[in-house]
Amino acid sequence: MSDQKDPIFQIQRVYLKEASLEQPNSPAILLEQESPTVDIQLGVNAAPVADGVFEVTVTATVQTKIKDKTVFLVEATQAGIFEIRNLPEEQMSQIMGIACPQIVYPYLRGNVADLIQRGGFPPVHLSEINFQAMYEQQQQQQLAAAEEAPRILTQ
């Protein structure tokens, strides 16, 4: 019998950690006939909560503007608590950067669309995200930054 323990990956909880809606130029901006521009930013973060337990958050910032005036700004953070044990270290980063956000993100999409609609606007539906591609891009950026750092120090 081996001493190898079975890997564990379980969702403990998914919850809306933070949400805000701002309409700094209402009601005047609501009378504008021009279509607003929409800017969407996403971020993923992971942090240990306890031994083998991690919180993974996905944050969305949705800002719509007409010219230089904000129509609305929504910021929302959806979180999940995951128990992850007995996995090789190289897999931990991928699990928390790809698998966990894929589980949390659909909840964030629904909450953002609902919040915008409750604010009196047509819902903005966040598109599907390829978290694997996003993770790989972040890894490449970190690698490039690490390679650049020694050159800056030696110059």
C-alpha positions as CSV (number, residue, x, y, z in Angstrom):
1,M,0.0,0.0,0.0
2,S,1.4,3.4,-0.9
3,D,1.6,6.5,1.2
4,Q,0.2,8.6,-1.7
5,K,-3.0,10.4,-0.8
6,D,-5.9,10.9,-3.2
7,P,-6.2,14.4,-4.7
8,I,-9.0,16.5,-3.3
9,F,-10.8,19.3,-5.2
10,Q,-14.1,20.5,-3.7
11,I,-16.2,23.6,-3.9
12,Q,-17.0,24.8,-0.4
13,R,-19.0,27.9,-1.3
14,V,-19.5,30.4,-4.1
15,Y,-20.6,33.9,-3.0
16,L,-20.8,37.5,-4.2
17,K,-18.0,39.2,-2.2
18,E,-18.5,42.8,-3.4
19,A,-20.7,44.7,-5.8
20,S,-21.3,48.4,-6.5
21,L,-23.1,50.4,-9.1
22,E,-22.5,54.1,-9.6
23,Q,-24.4,56.5,-11.9
24,P,-22.4,59.7,-11.2
25,N,-24.0,61.7,-14.1
26,S,-27.6,60.7,-13.7
27,P,-30.2,61.8,-14.5
28,A,-28.9,64.2,-17.2
29,I,-26.8,61.5,-18.9
30,L,-29.9,59.4,-19.3
31,L,-31.3,61.9,-21.7
32,E,-28.4,61.6,-24.1
33,Q,-29.3,60.0,-27.5
34,E,-25.8,58.8,-28.3
35,S,-24.8,55.2,-27.7
36,P,-22.3,54.6,-24.9
37,T,-19.0,52.9,-25.2
38,V,-18.5,49.9,-22.9
39,D,-15.2,49.0,-21.3
40,I,-14.9,45.7,-19.5
41,Q,-11.9,44.6,-17.3
42,L,-11.5,41.3,-15.6
43,G,-9.1,40.0,-13.0
44,V,-8.5,36.8,-11.2
45,N,-6.9,36.4,-7.7
46,A,-6.3,33.4,-5.4
47,A,-5.3,33.4,-1.8
48,P,-5.0,30.8,0.9
49,V,-7.6,30.8,3.6
50,A,-6.5,27.8,5.7
51,D,-4.4,24.7,5.2
52,G,-5.6,23.3,1.8
53,V,-8.4,25.9,1.5
54,F,-8.3,28.7,-0.9
55,E,-10.4,31.7,-1.9
56,V,-10.4,32.4,-5.7
57,T,-12.0,35.7,-6.9
58,V,-13.0,36.9,-10.3
59,T,-13.5,40.7,-10.5
60,A,-15.3,42.5,-13.3
61,T,-15.3,46.3,-13.9
62,V,-17.8,47.5,-16.4
63,Q,-17.8,51.2,-17.3
64,T,-20.0,52.8,-19.9
65,K,-19.4,56.3,-21.2
66,I,-20.9,58.8,-23.5
67,K,-18.0,61.1,-24.7
68,D,-16.0,61.6,-21.5
69,K,-18.9,61.2,-19.0
70,T,-19.6,58.0,-17.2
71,V,-23.1,56.6,-17.7
72,F,-22.6,53.8,-15.1
73,L,-19.8,52.0,-13.5
74,V,-20.2,48.5,-12.0
75,E,-17.6,46.7,-10.0
76,A,-18.3,43.2,-8.8
77,T,-16.2,40.5,-7.2
78,Q,-17.5,36.9,-7.2
79,A,-15.6,34.5,-4.9
80,G,-15.4,30.8,-4.3
81,I,-13.9,28.8,-1.5
82,F,-12.2,25.6,-2.6
83,E,-10.6,22.8,-0.8
84,I,-7.6,21.6,-2.8
85,R,-5.2,19.0,-1.4
86,N,-2.7,16.5,-2.4
87,L,-2.0,17.9,-5.8
88,P,1.5,18.5,-7.3
89,E,2.7,22.1,-6.9
90,E,2.8,22.7,-10.6
91,Q,-0.9,21.8,-10.9
92,M,-2.0,24.1,-8.0
93,S,-1.4,27.2,-10.0
94,Q,-3.3,25.9,-13.0
95,I,-6.3,24.8,-10.9
96,M,-6.5,28.2,-9.2
97,G,-5.9,30.1,-12.4
98,I,-8.1,28.1,-14.7
99,A,-10.5,25.6,-13.1
100,C,-11.6,27.7,-10.1
101,P,-12.4,30.9,-12.1
102,Q,-14.3,28.8,-14.7
103,I,-16.6,27.7,-11.8
104,V,-17.0,31.2,-10.3
105,Y,-17.4,33.2,-13.5
106,P,-20.9,32.2,-14.5
107,Y,-22.2,33.5,-11.2
108,L,-20.3,36.8,-11.7
109,R,-21.8,37.1,-15.2
110,G,-25.4,36.7,-13.8
111,N,-24.8,39.1,-11.0
112,V,-23.3,41.8,-13.2
113,A,-26.1,41.6,-15.7
114,D,-28.7,41.7,-12.9
115,L,-27.1,44.7,-11.2
116,I,-27.0,46.7,-14.4
117,Q,-30.6,45.8,-15.2
118,R,-31.7,46.8,-11.7
119,G,-30.0,50.1,-12.2
120,G,-32.4,50.8,-15.1
121,F,-30.2,49.9,-18.0
122,P,-30.3,47.1,-20.6
123,P,-28.2,44.3,-19.2
124,V,-24.5,44.0,-20.3
125,H,-23.8,40.3,-20.8
126,L,-20.1,39.5,-20.1
127,S,-18.8,37.2,-22.9
128,E,-17.5,33.7,-22.3
129,I,-13.8,33.7,-21.1
130,N,-11.2,31.2,-22.0
131,F,-9.4,31.1,-18.6
132,Q,-6.8,28.8,-19.9
133,A,-5.7,31.3,-22.6
134,M,-5.9,34.1,-20.0
135,Y,-3.7,32.0,-17.6
136,E,-1.1,31.2,-20.3
137,Q,-0.9,34.9,-21.3
138,Q,-0.3,35.9,-17.7
139,Q,2.4,33.2,-17.4
140,Q,4.1,34.5,-20.5
141,Q,4.0,38.1,-19.2
142,Q,5.4,37.1,-15.9
143,L,8.2,35.1,-17.6
144,A,9.0,38.1,-19.9
145,A,9.1,40.4,-16.8
146,A,11.4,38.1,-15.0
147,E,13.7,37.9,-18.0
148,E,13.7,41.7,-18.3
149,A,14.4,42.4,-14.6
150,P,18.0,41.2,-14.6
151,R,18.8,43.4,-17.6
152,I,17.4,46.4,-15.9
153,L,19.5,45.8,-12.8
154,T,22.8,45.3,-14.8
155,Q,22.4,48.4,-16.9
